[in-house]
Amino acid sequence: KQEEVAEHRLSRRVCHGLGSEDACSLVELNSANLLANVETRYSGADPGGIYTWIGPILLALNPYEALEIYGPEVAAVHRVKKAMAQSRPHPYAVAGHAVRQLRRTGQSQGILISGESGAGKTETAKHVMRYLASGSTAVEERVLGTNPILEAFGNAKTLRNDNSSRFGKLVRLTFDDAGVSQASLSTFLLARSRVTAVPDGERNYHAFYMLANGLPAADPLREKLFLFPGTDFECLKTKVEHDGQLYLSDEQMLEDVRSGFRALGVSAEAEQAIFEVVAGVLWIGNIRFSDSEAGCTLDGVTSEQA
């Protein structure tokens, strides 16, 4: 009997023609058939068709919309599977396999999420982390609380992706008999050049906009950081404006970041200090220098004032 959750089948179906859940089961596997199989699944009525197995590898296509194929009920069914081969293609199936292998062998497991910009790496990582951390309430809240913070300070709108990660990250989760007991996160390869040079049609890092535009008018932090409505910041300007479509509004981004800070135990004083640094970078970007006989001087500032 096939298991049904939220009207979506979760047991793997064997098929040797186009639309197969595992491309390795195709009668002839080559580049053309692989692409045709993925297209058939993606364009079908099944929302789970965005995922396809290629042996033990999960291939995902970004649907660019929210789908009702995740959540606690779906995760619960994947937890009772005894092998990845029994599951339909889904990030939960990969995460569940990693946990089973960890408990069976006692050896560390790794999940590599890769792809080009806009492929859906950030969202896939969120689903995997939610699955792995669920059941460990305190740790889950902290692990998931890092997501909005990392996105605010490390993601930006690009021509291909409204929430493109401009850095890499490594998440380490430590398990005990009860579930996740510890978590750590390392980041690397942040594209720092974007802070001072934003490509045309794109945006700088979300954090700058959430602070410049997202602070409520009555928030006392506005006056402390001199972030008044209508202030122009040079490091946010481009010759060609972006299309106006945003992953989240600046106000919502700020609210999510503050919630993430609270989940991680960041104090109000530490939060303000972080925002002061962000505002400082915005204002430093407005400083302009000129060459003069006396050397390099600030525009609009006399030597006595300097």
Secondary structure, 3 states (H helix, E strand, C coil): CCCEECCEECECCCCCCCCCCEHHHCCCCCHHHHHHHHHHHHCCCCHHHHEEEECCEEEECCCCCCCCCCCHHHHHHHHCCCCHHHECCCHHHHHHHHHHHHHHHCCCCCCCCCCCCCCCHHHHHHHHHHHHHCCCHHHHHHHHHHHHHHHHHHEECCCCCCCEECCEEEEEEEEECCEEEEEEEEEECCCHHHHCCCCCCCCCEHHHHHHHHHCCCCCCHHHHCCCCCCCCCHHHCCCCCCCCCCCCCHHHHHHHHHHHHHHCCCCHHHHHHHHHHHHHHHHHCCCCEEEECCEEEECCCCCCCC
